[in-house]
Amino acid sequence: MSRHRARHGTRQEARHDTCRDARHRSRHHTRQGPRYRSLFRTPEFAPLFLTGSAHTAAQTVAGLGLATLVFRATGSPLLSALALFGPSLAQLLGATTLLSAADRLPPRAALSGIALFFAVGTAVLAVPALPTWAVFAVLLAEGLAASLGGGVRYGLLNEILPREAYLLGRSVTNMATGVCQIGGFAAGGLLVALLSPRGAVLAGAGLYLAAALFARLGLAARPPRAEGRPSIAATRRANARLLSVPARRRCYLALWVPNGLIVGCESLFVPYAPERAGLLFVCGAFGMLVGDTAVGRFLPERLRARLRFPLQALLAAPFLLFALDPGLPLALAAVTVSAVGYGASLLHQERLMALVSEELGGHALGLHSSGMLAFQGVSAALAGTLAQYASPRTGMVLLAVASLAVTFLLARADRRETKKSAEPGTVNLVPRSSV
């Protein structure tokens, strides 16, 4: 027992010393508000940034190539959408079984191992004449691994950066996602056109391997954030505690549902315009980059709470134009403007982290990431079904209407709580939880 306690104390002290040193080095930057330069001066932020960027680039290049392969082989909009976003469905299973490991595994080993697993799995997807059922079996396994990877990555980001710098740090990673998606979809489109869809999938496998190397060589060997062995029971207990507070439930719903429905719209780009899908994806990534930059760097703190839901409504509104069967220039403009609304997720994440203690930060962010991606997969399946029986254009419009409705309902509930908490004699209804 004494040995266990000594070892536990050493691990906790090492973790706290690492966090304290990083936060101390960043303190003089954050007194005047965090800046981009201070982020990249923070130890381990740059390799974590590169790891996530390479992973995103791999996902976009390989995803576009695989969706094109499946569409050419089956002619099915549903299967094509699932090939691009279907692995996200597996994250729902992972979020209910594996997520407790996000705070109980050494971050460097976990991130490098997951990226290596993706590299091998994506290479398997490029095998000629691979049956469709085998393709989706590999995607299921990758989705389960991704559910754990999101919690490890974002939990480590929350540990590396001071709390006041988290929004800017998450904004920078989202901006990198936009840039990597622009480059990834452009490169994937070129590889599909000039080489083959299978070549795009193999290029994605190489990028996953690069992500594994960035994590292994660039990150420090930190101990896990929490003690104990990962288990399904521990995952479910933590999920239940996180979802037990109404304010946190609304944060999660806002992070999962409206955005997921719009990703369902985007999953129909391949059947909507097979030869122009890459261009539509590039415009969406560019719009997301603009939104994340504006929110993370320039939006005043006093306006953040007020603009969470209006900015999220911007996600869905432009897709209503597809009811008019717009030409390509108007469609590209609508997709670009819509994606600016993804910046609202930064504001909802900031709200979520204000309601969760640091000890469960990785689990809380992993639940956000897994739930968000899982609902994206559900929306992609729903979108594909609508397109199968109606048309891609009709599917986009219906999902946009649903996204607007959910955003409106969540905003109304948030306003009611704010009004109630502002009444004289009312105690703050949503203090920071101890879980």
PyMOL commands that set and color helices and strands:
alter all, ss='L'
color gray80, all
select helices_A, chain A and resi 2-30+36-41+45-74+77-85+87-97+99-103+107-125+132-160+163-194+197-218+232-242+246-266+269-272+277-298+301-324+328-353+358-389+392-421
alter helices_A, ss='H'
color red, helices_A
deselect
rebuild
show_as cartoon
